[in-house]
Amino acid sequence: MNPIIEVMATPEEALKRLADIPSLKVSADAPLSLYTRFAIGGPADVYAETDNAEAFIRALSVARQSGLDINAFQLVDAEHSHAAARQGR
């Protein structure tokens, strides 16, 4: 029996899938302190940023399928969207 959602085993697999999404900037081990008002936050295993709504939706889908804990997903405004995920610990 095939599962409805295929879970990716590692952040590296999620990074590969996210990198295939046009208009999406993807980083590994991105320091979240660069993106917070008070410059606090450790590294995200996966960080993605886009100003494209379709890319944001596709990235959210990949993140959900990844099996990673999604700690932050933020639609900043119509021009900037950010996502960060950490491997479950």
C-alpha positions as CSV (number, residue, x, y, z in Angstrom):
1,M,0.0,0.0,0.0
2,N,1.5,3.4,-1.0
3,P,1.3,6.3,1.4
4,I,-0.6,9.4,0.2
5,I,2.3,11.6,1.3
6,E,5.9,10.5,0.7
7,V,8.1,11.6,3.7
8,M,11.6,12.7,2.9
9,A,14.2,11.3,5.2
10,T,16.6,14.2,5.5
11,P,16.9,18.0,5.3
12,E,19.2,17.5,2.3
13,E,16.4,15.8,0.3
14,A,14.0,18.7,1.2
15,L,16.7,21.2,0.0
16,K,17.0,19.4,-3.3
17,R,13.3,19.5,-3.9
18,L,13.0,23.2,-2.8
19,A,15.9,24.1,-5.1
20,D,13.8,23.0,-8.0
21,I,11.1,25.6,-7.3
22,P,11.6,28.7,-9.5
23,S,11.7,32.1,-7.7
24,L,12.6,30.4,-4.4
25,K,15.9,31.3,-2.5
26,V,16.9,28.3,-0.4
27,S,19.6,28.1,2.2
28,A,20.9,25.4,4.6
29,D,21.9,26.2,8.2
30,A,20.7,29.8,7.8
31,P,21.1,31.9,11.0
32,L,17.6,33.1,11.8
33,S,19.2,36.1,13.7
34,L,19.5,37.8,10.3
35,Y,15.8,37.8,9.9
36,T,14.5,38.8,13.3
37,R,13.8,42.2,14.7
38,F,16.0,41.6,17.8
39,A,18.7,39.6,15.9
40,I,18.1,36.4,17.8
41,G,17.7,32.9,16.6
42,G,19.9,29.9,15.8
43,P,20.3,28.1,12.5
44,A,17.4,26.7,10.5
45,D,18.2,23.4,8.8
46,V,16.3,24.7,5.8
47,Y,15.4,28.4,5.1
48,A,13.4,29.5,2.0
49,E,12.4,33.0,0.9
50,T,10.3,34.2,-2.1
51,D,8.3,37.1,-3.3
52,N,6.1,34.8,-5.5
53,A,2.9,33.4,-4.1
54,E,3.0,30.2,-6.2
55,A,6.5,29.5,-5.1
56,F,5.5,30.0,-1.5
57,I,2.6,27.5,-1.8
58,R,4.9,25.0,-3.5
59,A,7.5,25.4,-0.8
60,L,4.9,24.9,2.0
61,S,3.8,21.7,0.3
62,V,7.4,20.4,0.1
63,A,8.0,21.4,3.7
64,R,5.0,19.6,4.9
65,Q,6.0,16.5,3.0
66,S,9.6,16.7,4.3
67,G,8.8,15.4,7.7
68,L,10.8,18.3,9.2
69,D,9.4,20.3,12.1
70,I,8.2,23.6,10.6
71,N,9.0,26.1,13.3
72,A,8.3,29.3,11.4
73,F,6.3,30.1,8.3
74,Q,5.7,33.7,7.7
75,L,4.0,35.7,5.0
76,V,5.6,39.0,5.7
77,D,3.7,41.0,3.1
78,A,2.7,40.6,-0.6
79,E,6.4,40.9,-1.6
80,H,8.2,38.8,1.0
81,S,7.6,35.3,2.3
82,H,9.9,33.3,4.6
83,A,10.0,29.7,5.8
84,A,12.3,27.9,8.2
85,A,12.4,24.3,9.3
86,R,14.4,22.2,11.7
87,Q,14.9,18.5,11.7
88,G,12.8,16.9,14.4
89,R,14.8,16.5,17.6
